[in-house]
Amino acid sequence: MITAQMVKELRERTGAGMMDCKKALNESNGDTEKAVEILREKGLAAAAKKSGRIAAEGLVKTFVSEDGKLASIVEVNCETDFVSVNDAFVGFADNVAKQAANTSATTIESFLEEKYIANEEKTVQGAVTDLIAKLGENMAVRRFEKFSVENGVIESYIHGGGRIGVLVKLECEKDSEVLKEIAKDVAMQVAATNPLFLNKDSVDNESLEKEKEIYRVQALNEGKPEKIVEKMVMGRIQKYYKENCLVEQVWVKDSDLTIQKYLQAKSKEVGAPITIASFVRFEKGEGIEKKEENFAEEVQKQIEGK
């Protein structure tokens, strides 16, 4: 059964009309991901990046060592924005970020079982439990990632007070003060454009074939002759690369340059090739469904003692 809520969510995600969303859901037998593809094939949906809905509150925090050789990024969630700015919660998130930079854990489960750096009598999970009791909200350390580099530098960027966090690792055989500035520029680019891949080579075959099929169906639906459909598909794939691969993107600070050309220019300035080894971007709450509460109803329930 296709519900009004399903139609509403698909409309918010794709920007397509209500009736088109309903038809797509009917056609996909209620499968939202398939419905998004159907709408895109018909040219009715904006290009969908699989970032998911931003729903949960909390903070994304980063830690970078003084020498720029070791860094981490974490997401710590809570229920409300009031708690996300609480000093105890912010302090905890900062500590977790620092701990993540030095952890040997490879999963969030093993990380949570480590001794907490601010109080080694407790585990990280134990510290979470204590904070829940203190602040009265459910919380979780959701995810982390850490980078290290020998020849190069790591830089971070936090946007919106912890809504988006980015780490960028640059590699370069020559030390230069300019590297930190370049890494910061690239991190800001990642925050602004949310690239899915580093370069063309890192685009997985499944994603590529999926895009090609969507573009192929779009072209045929536009009534294009089959003999030129493949050329159109390849043209749109090149556009896909430019939009979704970091080094192919137009640099937000100078539209005359791509990130690749920007790096080439800076490499000449430094006197050695500069490459982006890796990047990571966390956006708080992405992919977490948040229950919508009717505030008036909630107050009424409390009055009635329910």
C-alpha positions as CSV (number, residue, x, y, z in Angstrom):
1,M,0.0,0.0,0.0
2,I,1.3,3.4,-1.0
3,T,0.9,5.9,1.9
4,A,0.8,9.7,1.8
5,Q,3.9,9.7,3.9
6,M,5.8,7.6,1.3
7,V,4.7,10.1,-1.4
8,K,5.7,13.1,0.8
9,E,9.2,11.7,1.5
10,L,9.8,10.8,-2.2
11,R,8.7,14.3,-3.2
12,E,11.1,15.9,-0.6
13,R,14.0,13.7,-1.8
14,T,13.5,14.2,-5.5
15,G,11.7,17.4,-6.1
16,A,9.3,15.7,-8.4
17,G,5.5,16.4,-8.5
18,M,3.1,14.6,-6.1
19,M,1.3,12.6,-8.8
20,D,4.6,11.6,-10.4
21,C,5.9,10.4,-7.1
22,K,2.7,8.4,-6.5
23,K,2.9,6.8,-10.0
24,A,6.6,5.9,-9.5
25,L,5.9,4.3,-6.1
26,N,3.0,2.3,-7.7
27,E,5.3,1.2,-10.5
28,S,8.1,0.2,-8.1
29,N,5.6,-1.6,-5.7
30,G,6.5,0.8,-2.9
31,D,10.3,0.4,-3.3
32,T,11.6,4.0,-2.7
33,E,15.1,3.5,-4.2
34,K,13.5,2.0,-7.4
35,A,11.0,4.9,-7.5
36,V,13.9,7.4,-7.4
37,E,15.5,5.6,-10.4
38,I,12.1,5.6,-12.3
39,L,11.7,9.4,-11.7
40,R,15.3,10.0,-12.8
41,E,14.8,7.9,-16.0
42,K,11.8,10.0,-16.8
43,G,13.8,13.2,-16.2
44,L,11.4,14.1,-13.3
45,A,13.8,14.0,-10.4
46,A,16.9,16.0,-9.5
47,A,20.1,14.0,-9.5
48,A,20.0,12.1,-6.2
49,K,23.2,11.7,-4.2
50,K,22.9,8.9,-1.8
51,S,23.4,11.0,1.3
52,G,20.1,10.1,3.0
53,R,17.9,12.4,5.0
54,I,19.6,14.5,7.6
55,A,17.5,13.9,10.7
56,A,19.5,13.2,13.9
57,E,21.1,15.9,16.0
58,G,24.6,16.0,17.4
59,L,28.0,17.0,16.2
60,V,30.7,16.1,13.7
61,K,34.1,16.8,15.2
62,T,37.7,16.5,13.9
63,F,41.1,16.2,15.5
64,V,44.4,17.0,13.7
65,S,47.8,16.6,15.4
66,E,50.0,19.6,15.5
67,D,52.3,18.3,12.8
68,G,49.4,17.5,10.5
69,K,50.4,13.9,10.2
70,L,47.6,12.2,12.2
71,A,43.9,13.1,12.2
72,S,40.4,11.7,12.8
73,I,36.7,12.6,12.3
74,V,33.8,11.4,14.4
75,E,30.0,11.8,14.6
76,V,28.4,11.8,18.0
77,N,24.6,11.9,18.0
78,C,22.0,13.2,20.5
79,E,18.2,13.8,20.3
80,T,18.0,17.6,20.3
81,D,20.0,20.6,19.2
82,F,19.8,21.9,22.8
83,V,22.0,19.1,24.1
84,S,24.3,19.3,21.0
85,V,25.6,22.7,22.3
86,N,25.9,21.6,25.9
87,D,29.4,22.0,27.2
88,A,29.5,18.4,28.6
89,F,28.4,17.0,25.2
90,V,30.8,19.1,23.2
91,G,33.7,18.2,25.5
92,F,32.9,14.5,25.2
93,A,32.7,14.8,21.4
94,D,36.1,16.6,21.4
95,N,37.6,13.8,23.5
96,V,36.2,11.1,21.3
97,A,37.7,12.8,18.2
98,K,41.2,12.9,19.9
99,Q,40.9,9.3,21.0
100,A,39.8,8.2,17.5
101,A,43.0,9.6,16.0
102,N,45.1,7.3,18.1
103,T,42.9,4.2,18.2
104,S,43.8,0.8,16.9
105,A,40.1,-0.1,16.6
106,T,38.8,-0.7,13.1
107,T,35.1,-0.9,14.0
108,I,32.8,1.3,16.0
109,E,32.0,-1.7,18.3
110,S,35.6,-2.3,19.3
111,F,36.2,1.5,19.6
112,L,33.4,1.8,22.1
113,E,35.0,-1.0,24.2
114,E,38.3,0.9,24.6
115,K,39.3,2.8,27.8
116,Y,38.0,6.3,27.6
117,I,40.9,8.8,27.5
118,A,39.3,11.3,29.9
119,N,38.6,8.6,32.5
120,E,40.4,5.2,32.0
121,E,38.2,3.6,34.7
122,K,35.5,3.6,32.1
123,T,35.1,2.5,28.4
124,V,34.0,4.9,25.8
125,Q,30.5,3.3,25.9
126,G,30.5,3.7,29.7
127,A,31.2,7.4,29.3
128,V,28.3,7.6,26.8
129,T,26.0,5.9,29.4
130,D,27.1,8.4,32.1
131,L,26.4,11.3,29.8
132,I,23.0,9.9,28.9
133,A,22.2,9.8,32.6
134,K,23.5,13.3,33.2
135,L,21.8,15.1,30.2
136,G,18.7,12.9,29.9
137,E,18.9,12.1,26.2
138,N,19.8,9.1,24.2
139,M,23.3,9.4,22.6
140,A,25.6,7.4,20.5
141,V,29.1,7.5,19.0
142,R,28.0,6.6,15.5
143,R,31.1,6.4,13.4
144,F,34.8,7.5,13.0
145,E,37.6,7.5,10.6
146,K,41.3,8.2,11.0
147,F,44.1,9.2,8.6
148,S,47.8,9.3,8.8
149,V,50.5,10.5,6.4
150,E,54.3,10.4,6.2
151,N,55.0,12.8,3.3
152,G,52.3,15.4,3.2
153,V,49.7,16.9,5.4
154,I,46.1,16.3,6.7
155,E,43.7,19.2,7.2
156,S,40.2,19.4,8.5
157,Y,37.2,21.7,8.0
158,I,34.1,22.0,10.1
159,H,31.0,23.8,8.7
160,G,27.9,25.0,10.4
161,G,29.2,24.5,14.0
162,G,29.6,20.8,13.5
163,R,26.9,20.0,11.0
164,I,29.5,18.9,8.3
165,G,33.0,17.8,8.9
166,V,35.7,17.0,6.4
167,L,39.2,15.5,6.4
168,V,41.6,15.8,3.5
169,K,44.9,14.0,3.1
170,L,47.5,15.5,0.7
171,E,50.7,13.7,-0.3
172,C,53.8,15.6,-1.4
173,E,57.5,14.7,-1.2
174,K,58.4,18.3,-0.3
175,D,57.5,20.0,3.0
176,S,55.8,23.4,2.5
177,E,53.7,25.7,4.6
178,V,51.5,26.1,1.5
179,L,50.3,22.5,1.9
180,K,48.0,23.3,4.8
181,E,46.4,26.1,2.9
182,I,45.8,23.8,-0.1
183,A,44.4,21.0,2.1
184,K,42.0,23.5,3.7
185,D,40.8,24.8,0.3
186,V,40.2,21.2,-0.8
187,A,38.4,20.4,2.4
188,M,36.1,23.4,1.9
189,Q,35.4,22.2,-1.6
190,V,34.4,18.7,-0.3
191,A,32.1,20.3,2.3
192,A,30.4,22.5,-0.3
193,T,30.0,20.0,-3.2
194,N,29.9,16.6,-1.5
195,P,31.8,14.6,-4.1
196,L,31.1,10.9,-4.2
197,F,34.5,9.8,-5.5
198,L,38.1,11.0,-5.6
199,N,38.6,10.6,-9.3
200,K,37.3,8.6,-12.4
201,D,39.3,5.5,-11.4
202,S,37.6,5.3,-8.0
203,V,34.1,5.2,-9.5
204,D,32.9,1.6,-9.0
205,N,31.6,-0.2,-12.0
206,E,28.1,-0.8,-10.4
207,S,27.5,2.9,-9.9
208,L,28.8,3.7,-13.5
209,E,26.6,1.1,-15.1
210,K,23.6,2.3,-13.1
211,E,24.1,5.9,-14.3
212,K,24.6,4.8,-17.9
213,E,21.3,2.8,-17.8
214,I,19.4,5.8,-16.4
215,Y,20.9,8.2,-19.0
216,R,20.1,5.6,-21.7
217,V,16.5,5.4,-20.7
218,Q,16.2,9.2,-20.4
219,A,17.6,9.6,-23.9
220,L,15.2,7.0,-25.4
221,N,12.3,8.6,-23.5
222,E,13.2,11.9,-25.1
223,G,12.7,10.3,-28.5
224,K,16.4,10.3,-29.5
225,P,17.4,7.8,-32.3
226,E,19.2,4.8,-30.9
227,K,22.3,5.5,-33.0
228,I,23.0,8.7,-31.1
229,V,21.9,7.5,-27.7
230,E,25.3,6.0,-26.9
231,K,27.0,9.3,-27.7
232,M,24.6,11.1,-25.5
233,V,25.1,8.6,-22.7
234,M,28.9,9.0,-22.8
235,G,28.5,12.8,-22.8
236,R,26.3,12.6,-19.7
237,I,28.8,10.3,-18.0
238,Q,31.5,12.9,-18.5
239,K,29.2,15.4,-16.8
240,Y,28.6,12.9,-14.1
241,Y,32.4,12.7,-13.5
242,K,32.7,16.5,-13.4
243,E,29.9,16.7,-10.8
244,N,30.9,13.7,-8.6
245,C,34.6,13.2,-8.8
246,L,36.5,15.6,-6.6
247,V,39.5,16.2,-8.9
248,E,37.3,16.7,-11.9
249,Q,35.1,19.3,-10.2
250,V,35.2,23.1,-10.8
251,W,37.0,24.8,-7.9
252,V,34.4,26.8,-6.0
253,K,36.9,29.6,-5.4
254,D,37.8,30.0,-9.1
255,S,35.5,28.7,-11.8
256,D,38.3,28.9,-14.3
257,L,40.0,26.0,-12.6
258,T,39.2,22.4,-11.8
259,I,40.6,20.9,-8.6
260,Q,43.1,19.0,-10.7
261,K,44.3,22.2,-12.4
262,Y,44.5,24.0,-9.0
263,L,46.7,21.2,-7.7
264,Q,48.9,21.4,-10.7
265,A,49.4,25.1,-10.3
266,K,50.2,24.7,-6.6
267,S,52.6,21.8,-7.4
268,K,54.7,24.2,-9.5
269,E,54.7,26.7,-6.7
270,V,55.8,24.1,-4.1
271,G,58.3,22.4,-6.5
272,A,56.9,18.8,-6.2
273,P,53.7,17.0,-7.2
274,I,50.7,17.4,-4.8
275,T,48.1,14.7,-4.9
276,I,44.9,14.1,-2.9
277,A,45.4,10.7,-1.3
278,S,42.0,10.5,0.3
279,F,39.1,12.5,1.8
280,V,36.1,11.8,4.1
281,R,33.0,13.9,4.7
282,F,30.5,13.3,7.5
283,E,27.2,15.1,7.7
284,K,25.5,14.8,11.0
285,G,22.4,12.5,10.9
286,E,22.7,11.5,7.3
287,G,20.8,8.4,6.6
288,I,19.1,8.3,10.1
289,E,15.4,8.5,10.1
290,K,14.0,10.8,12.8
291,K,10.5,10.4,14.2
292,E,8.5,13.5,13.6
293,E,6.8,14.7,16.8
294,N,3.8,17.0,17.0
295,F,4.8,19.4,19.8
296,A,1.2,20.3,20.7
297,E,0.2,16.6,20.9
298,E,3.3,15.9,23.1
299,V,2.4,18.7,25.5
300,Q,-1.2,17.4,25.6
301,K,0.0,13.9,26.4
302,Q,2.0,15.2,29.3
303,I,-0.9,17.2,30.7
304,E,-3.1,14.1,30.5
305,G,-0.4,12.0,32.1
306,K,-0.1,9.6,29.2
